[in-house]
């Protein structure tokens, strides 16, 4: 997958390394023996270019593929959640663990999902348990519960960090007067 992505994201100009324009997207896709026509590829480009910038960022491209950004997975271990979020996770666990057993059992999971408007089937509840019950004891411990939420929050934080980085880069590119302000034309 990395080699595939690298074919799209190469540039002589290092400032353009994480951006591809429409022409490069079409040329690379055709080089990779895409069965789509140039017109279809141009349309696909407009769908991928979420912010209509005329270029596709690596993040936009990875959203198309439905693959998590490898850097997010690799770096989220370096992210510390604020104490407030850890406290929120503890409070949520206590709320879901209605019998105060220290575990979220099948019936508690079903009840908590129904409280938020999700009416899962027994099979769906079993699937949730199988996914989150890492030690296979048929219930979700606080550690397993915490891991689920911390993992998701860290991934989201890393994605947001990358998106903000892309936004900063786009802003700098648009700020041709270097006055940290954009006029209507630059927007």
N, C-alpha and C positions, 0 to 999 in steps of 0.2 A: 504494500500500500504506500509506503514512504517513497519508493521509487516512482510509482505512478504519479503521486502528488508533485514530486520533484521535477517531473517532465513539464508540468505546467508552470511551476514557480522557480524559474531560473531567469537571471537577467545579467546583462553586462554591467548595467548601472545598479550598484548595490542598494540605492535608495528605492529602487523598484522591485527588489527581491521578493517581497510579499504581496505584490500586486500583479494582476494580469489584465490586459485590456481585451476588448472584444476580438480584435484581429488575431492576437496571439492565442486566445482561447479557441477560436475556430481553426487556426492552422494546426495547433497541437492536437485537437480532437480529430481532425482529418488525418494527421500523421499517425495517430493511434488506431486508424482504420474504423473510425466511427461510422455507423450506418446512417447517421442523420445527415440531412442536406445542410449546406451552408446557411440557408434560411432558417431551418429548424435550430441549428446551433446558435444563430444570432438571437432567436427567440429564447432559447434556454439560457443564454447569457443574461438577458434582461430579467429572467426569473431569479437567477442566482444573485445578481447585483441588487441586493435588498435595498441599499441606500441610494440607488440610482446615481452612483458616482462615476460611472463609465469604466470602472475597474472592479475586479473581484479580489477580495482579500482572501487569505488562507482560511479565515474563520467562516466567511460566506461559502467558500468551496466545501469545507468540511461539513457545514450544515446540510448541503446537498447530499453528501454521501451518507449522512446519518451516523457518522462515526464520531466518537468523542475525540477531541483534540488530544493527541498523545502527550503533549507537553502538560496539559491539565492533569492527566492521570499521573504523570511522572512527578509533578511539582506539588500536588495537593498535600502530600505528606509534610511539606514545609509550612503549611498554613495553620495558624493557631486561631481558633474561634474566640471571639470576645467572651468574657465571663458571663455577660448577659444572655448570650445564645446558649451557653452550656446550662445556665439556670432555666431557661425556657424549655430545653429538652428534658431536664429533670421534672419540671412542673407538668409537662405534657405526659410523661411516663406515669406520674402519680395519678393524673386524671384518667388515663386509659386503664391503669391497674386498679379497677374499682374495688377489688377485695383485699387490696394491700398485701398481696402475697409476695411481691417482689418480681412477679412475672406477668406478662400479658399472655393470657390463654386464649384459646379459640373463640369462646363466647365473648370475651372482653374485646377482642379485635373486631368481631362482627358488630358488636354494639357501638363501638367508637366510629366505625366506618358508616354505620347507619345514621349516627348523630350528625355527620357532615354531609349527608345526602347520598351516600353510596349504599346501594342495596346489593351486596355481594351474594353470590350463590355459595353453597357449602364447598363446591369445588374451588371457587375463587379464593375462599378463606384458606383452604388447604394449600393452595398455590402460594399465597402470601406467607403462610407459616413456613412452608418448605424453603422459600427464598430467603427469609430473614432469620430463621432458626438455625444458626450455624452449627450448634452442637447436637442437633437432632433430638432434643428431649421433648419436642411437641409444644413448646412454649417459648416466648421471647423474653430473655432476661434483660435487665437494664443495660448491660454491656452491649448486647446485640442491638437493642433499641437505639442506644446512643450512637453506635457505629453507623447504623442506617442513616440517621439524620446528619451526623457529622460528615460522613462521606458525601452526601448529597449537597450539603451546604458548602463544603470545601470546593467541590466541583463547580458549583454555581459561582462562588467567589472568584475562582480562577478564570472562568469564562468571562465574567464581568470585567476582571482586570485586563484580560486581553482585548475585550471590546473597547474599554476605555483607552487602552494604548492605541488601538486603531483609530479611534475618534480623535485623539490628540494628534496623531500623525496626519490625518485628513485635515484637521484644523490648521496645522502648520503649513501644509501644502496650499491651502486656500488663502492663508494670510500672507498674500504677496507683498503687502506693505510692512509686514513685520511689526505691526502696532498692537497685536493681540486683540484685534477687533475685525469682524467681517462686515462688509457692506452688503447690500442686496445682491449685487452682481456676483460677489464671491460666494454667497450662500447658494 
